[in-house]
Amino acid sequence: MLDPKEFYNFLNSIGINFFTGVPDSLLKSFCGFVADNADDQHHVIAANEGGAVATGIGYHLATGNVPMIYMQNSGLGNAINPLISLADREVYSIPMIILIGWRGEPDFHDEPQHIKQGKIMLSMIDSMKLPCKILTGNFDEDKEIVRLLTKEAIRNQTPVFLVARKGLFKPYQFSSQEQFDQIDNLPTRENLIIEILKALPKDTLVVSTTGMASREIYEIRDSNQAGHHLDFLTVGGMGHASQIAFGLSLHTDKKNIVCIDGDGAALMHLGSMAISGQFAKENFKHILLNNGAHDSVGGQPTVGFKIDFNNIANSFGYKCIENEGNDVTILIKKIINAQGPVFLELKSSLGSRKDLGRPSSTPQENKMLFMQNFKK
């Protein structure tokens, strides 16, 4: 296993000292160490992986140096456009190192949304004709891999890939907690979801974002013996839950379509909110649970606590329900009674139960149950 500190210091020693990307559970120890030890000029947590590639391009243009871009392989799709249409040797020829976590690696158990991506990841990279090496976990061997791959990136002026398998990095306790000092008295996300589901009308259809929120909704429904037919769990495709709910709102007469979103997910594809705000029907209700962090992959911060989501949503065309310390039940009644598209932000504390489970039903079973709501 690689020690995050040793790996980071080695990268600095060979001239790699700018990092940007979207945190990944397989890379959380390394990402956490970078977040704790690099300043804002040398480390940026991006909104999405394509934006991280673009930021790396800007860094290289200004300095001539090689950036490191980190991501989970599920974010490869976001990164492909700027990699091929900008960074590729046949366009601007930008050297960069992409550290990518291999979720869904064949022969390793993983969640359904990661399996296909894990199977095709290497072939996707190969189809882009970009150099790629798999890290071994042996520090001496990996130093040589990184050194040679960095030389290739510089010599050929090309992006290159470093693949991180599960368990590559030793554990590291992320300690940058400044922005979370203000949230000690905030409710947990799970308790907010309990109150939201309790206050929603019985026939409300819910589309939930990827990560912990969907897992919590699933367990809450189980504990209430309420079934799972009203919920679409967006287990993959981070940032797209709101547009799934938007698509539903356009094509059903159901009175309430509720998206339960997260700050990291909303930021990843923020432009989608502009479309919902302009074109969603009156049944579209958007609830953002903001804990200021990428909670599912290590707790690295987003900019969620630093921006005004209500002003953004209002400028996009939503009506906003102001949260002035009201009881959640009251706020949910307000959002349900309002004509959509309507937006409500609820802030929560960081973290989840250690014994939080995962859905026992398959995504296909979830889909079939959910679609029964539309049978006539």
Buried (B, 14 or more C-beta within 10 A) or exposed (E): EBBBBBBBEBBEEEEBBBBBBBBBBBBBBBBBBBBBBBEEEBBBBBBBBBBBBBBBBEBBEEEEBBBBBBBBBBBBEBBBEBBBEBBBBEEBEBBBBBBBBBBBBEEBEBEBBBBEBBEBBBEBBEEBEBBBBBBBBEBEEBBEBBEEBBEBBBEEBBBBBBBBBBEBBBEBEBEEEEBBEEBEEBBBBBBBBBBBBEBBEEEBBBBBBBBBBBBBBBBBBBEEEEEBBBBBBBBBBBBBBBBBBBBBBEEBEBEBBBBBBBBBBBBBBBEBBBBBBEEBBEBBBBBBBBBBBBBBBBBBBBEBBEBEBBEBBBEBBBBBBEBEEEEBEEBBBBBBEBEBBBBBBBBBBBBBEEEEEEBEEEBEEBEEBBEEBEEE
